[in-house]
Amino acid sequence: MYTQERTAMSNLVVGGPVAVNSYDNAIVAALVENRPVMLVHAFNGGYLRPAELREESHDKGVQLATALDPATKEAKGHLWYVTPAGFFGQRPLYVIESAAGQVTPEPSVGAGVTDAGRGDDGVPKPRRRRVTVHQDAPQSTADTVQVGLPDKVGDKWRGKNGAPEDTQLWIVTVTPWGGITFVPITHPDTILGFKDHAVTANSEARLTYNWGGDFTGTVINTFYPRLPSDWDVPYHHVFT
């Protein structure tokens, strides 16, 4: 039976050499409990949202918003799942999935049906649009990201090795200052950043070179997961 009481998980290591404090509940909830979180940028407190919230959209990108409007909140456009998706060597991989436009598949007919699309309770897993990287990124014409289902994004947004998921897998690394950085496995020298390196309202998310040269990235491209209890707390009260 699930309980709200958290078990102490001392020095949970996620995606790299930096240990996660067991009481940093937002990171633990995002990476272990698969709870939706806001991804708030370290620089100006803006949060990531899909440029298009509708479930039918698979060719639009991600942007930074600085105001949580009612329409976005109603559509869950401010929420993301950081879902486990295997390993890259010894590093766990994740997909970044939007809670906006989530689709629950129809149950299959017949009893005892089990497949990869079902959870432990037999209920079909929801289909969520994922943040997808272009095969040729980072280039000036192909450095953006898109939010779409694996079988709905364009050909160049699918995996180089034939697997649709290749361009949707991310190394999620915890930074020394308590945030997380996203590194795509198809382009390990880059991190999730912003167009023209500008972190302003409605900035377009893109891949940008990781000039730091390691998986911790820079503070400019670090995101802090925020739990529901933090949503209404002003940015400067949360992080400083």
C-alpha positions in Angstrom: 0.0 0.0 0.0 1.4 3.4 -1.0 2.2 5.8 1.8 3.1 9.4 1.9 6.0 8.6 4.2 9.2 8.6 2.3 11.9 6.0 2.9 15.3 7.4 3.3 17.4 6.6 0.2 20.8 8.0 1.1 22.9 9.1 -1.8 20.7 8.0 -4.6 23.0 8.2 -7.6 21.2 9.3 -10.8 22.8 9.5 -14.2 26.3 10.5 -13.1 28.8 11.1 -10.3 26.7 13.5 -8.3 24.6 12.0 -5.6 21.0 13.1 -5.0 20.1 13.9 -1.4 17.4 11.5 -0.4 15.3 14.4 0.8 15.4 16.4 -2.5 11.9 15.2 -3.1 11.3 16.8 -6.4 14.2 15.0 -8.1 13.4 11.7 -6.4 9.8 12.1 -7.4 10.6 12.9 -11.0 13.2 10.2 -11.5 12.0 7.4 -9.3 8.3 7.8 -8.6 7.5 9.0 -12.1 5.4 11.9 -10.8 4.8 14.9 -13.1 6.9 18.0 -12.2 7.5 21.5 -13.5 10.9 22.0 -15.1 11.9 25.4 -13.9 14.9 27.1 -15.4 17.7 28.1 -13.0 18.4 31.5 -14.6 15.1 33.3 -14.6 12.5 30.9 -13.1 10.6 30.3 -16.3 9.2 26.9 -16.9 9.3 24.6 -20.0 6.0 24.1 -21.9 5.2 22.6 -25.3 4.6 25.3 -27.9 1.4 23.4 -28.9 -0.6 21.7 -26.2 -3.0 19.7 -28.3 -2.5 15.9 -28.5 -2.7 16.1 -32.3 0.4 18.2 -32.5 3.7 16.4 -33.1 5.8 18.9 -35.0 6.0 21.8 -32.6 8.8 22.6 -30.2 9.3 23.6 -26.6 9.5 27.1 -25.2 10.2 28.8 -21.9 7.2 30.6 -20.3 7.4 33.0 -17.4 3.7 33.2 -16.6 1.5 30.2 -15.7 -1.7 31.0 -17.5 -5.0 29.2 -16.7 -5.2 27.6 -20.2 -1.7 26.1 -19.8 -2.5 24.9 -16.3 -5.8 23.4 -17.3 -4.2 21.5 -20.2 -1.3 20.4 -17.9 1.1 22.1 -20.3 3.4 23.0 -17.4 3.9 19.4 -16.3 6.5 16.8 -17.5 7.2 13.2 -16.7 10.9 12.2 -16.7 10.3 8.5 -17.5 13.0 5.7 -17.1 13.9 4.2 -20.5 16.8 1.8 -20.1 20.6 2.3 -19.8 23.4 3.8 -21.7 26.4 1.9 -20.3 25.8 2.3 -16.6 23.9 5.6 -17.0 20.2 5.4 -16.7 18.3 6.9 -19.6 15.0 8.8 -19.6 12.5 10.3 -21.9 11.0 13.7 -21.3 7.2 13.4 -21.7 4.6 16.1 -21.7 1.5 15.7 -19.6 -0.3 17.9 -22.1 -2.2 15.9 -24.8 -1.8 12.6 -22.9 -3.8 9.8 -24.5 -5.0 6.7 -22.7 -5.2 3.7 -25.1 -8.3 1.6 -25.3 -8.0 -1.7 -23.4 -7.4 -4.8 -25.5 -10.2 -7.3 -25.8 -9.8 -10.5 -23.8 -8.6 -11.5 -20.4 -5.0 -12.0 -19.3 -3.6 -9.9 -22.1 -0.1 -8.7 -21.3 2.2 -6.5 -23.4 4.8 -3.8 -23.2 2.2 -1.2 -23.3 0.6 -2.1 -20.0 1.5 -1.4 -16.4 1.8 -3.8 -13.6 -2.0 -3.5 -12.9 -2.8 -4.5 -16.5 -4.1 -1.0 -17.4 -2.7 0.4 -20.7 0.0 2.9 -20.2 -0.8 6.4 -21.3 0.7 7.5 -24.6 2.6 10.8 -24.0 4.4 13.0 -26.4 8.1 13.1 -25.9 10.8 15.7 -26.4 12.5 14.6 -29.6 15.9 15.7 -31.0 16.7 16.1 -34.7 19.2 13.6 -36.2 21.4 16.3 -37.5 21.5 18.5 -34.5 23.1 20.7 -33.4 23.1 22.7 -36.6 21.6 26.1 -37.2 18.8 24.5 -39.3 18.3 21.4 -37.1 19.0 22.4 -33.5 15.4 22.6 -32.3 13.5 20.0 -30.4 9.9 18.7 -31.0 7.2 17.2 -28.8 5.6 14.2 -30.4 4.8 10.5 -30.2 7.6 8.2 -31.6 5.4 7.1 -34.6 4.1 10.6 -35.3 7.2 12.7 -35.6 9.0 13.2 -39.0 11.6 10.9 -40.3 14.6 13.1 -39.3 13.2 13.1 -35.7 13.4 9.3 -35.5 16.4 7.2 -34.4 19.5 6.9 -36.6 19.7 3.2 -36.0 16.1 2.5 -37.0 14.6 2.7 -33.5 12.2 5.6 -33.2 13.3 6.1 -29.6 16.9 6.8 -30.3 16.4 10.6 -30.7 14.2 10.7 -27.6 16.6 9.3 -25.0 18.3 11.6 -22.6 21.0 11.3 -19.9 19.6 13.1 -16.9 22.4 14.4 -14.7 22.1 15.9 -11.3 24.2 19.1 -11.0 26.2 20.0 -7.9 23.8 22.8 -7.1 20.7 20.5 -7.0 19.2 20.9 -10.5 19.2 18.5 -13.4 20.7 18.8 -16.9 19.5 16.9 -20.0 22.0 15.4 -22.4 20.7 13.6 -25.6 22.5 10.3 -26.2 22.6 11.0 -30.0 24.6 14.2 -29.4 26.5 13.8 -26.2 28.5 17.1 -26.6 25.3 19.1 -26.3 22.7 19.9 -23.6 19.2 21.2 -23.7 19.5 25.0 -24.0 17.8 27.9 -25.8 17.9 29.5 -29.2 20.7 32.1 -29.5 21.6 31.1 -25.9 19.1 33.7 -24.8 17.0 32.8 -21.7 14.0 35.0 -22.1 10.2 34.6 -22.1 9.1 32.4 -25.0 12.7 31.4 -25.8 12.8 28.4 -28.1 14.3 25.3 -26.6 17.1 23.8 -28.7 20.3 21.8 -28.4 23.3 23.9 -27.6 26.9 22.9 -27.3 28.0 22.1 -23.8 31.0 24.3 -23.5 31.7 23.0 -20.0 32.7 19.7 -21.6 31.2 17.4 -19.0 27.8 16.0 -18.1 27.1 18.6 -15.4 26.6 21.4 -18.0 26.3 25.0 -16.8 23.9 26.8 -14.5 22.4 28.5 -17.5 21.0 25.2 -18.8 20.0 23.7 -15.5 16.4 23.0 -14.6 14.9 22.5 -11.1 12.0 20.0 -10.8 9.2 21.5 -8.8 6.6 19.5 -7.0 2.9 20.5 -6.7 3.5 22.0 -3.3 6.0 24.5 -4.9 3.9 25.7 -7.8 2.5 28.8 -6.1 5.8 29.8 -4.4 7.6 32.7 -6.1 10.8 31.7 -7.8 13.1 33.9 -5.6 11.6 32.2 -2.5 12.2 28.7 -3.8 15.8 29.0 -5.0 17.6 31.7 -3.0 
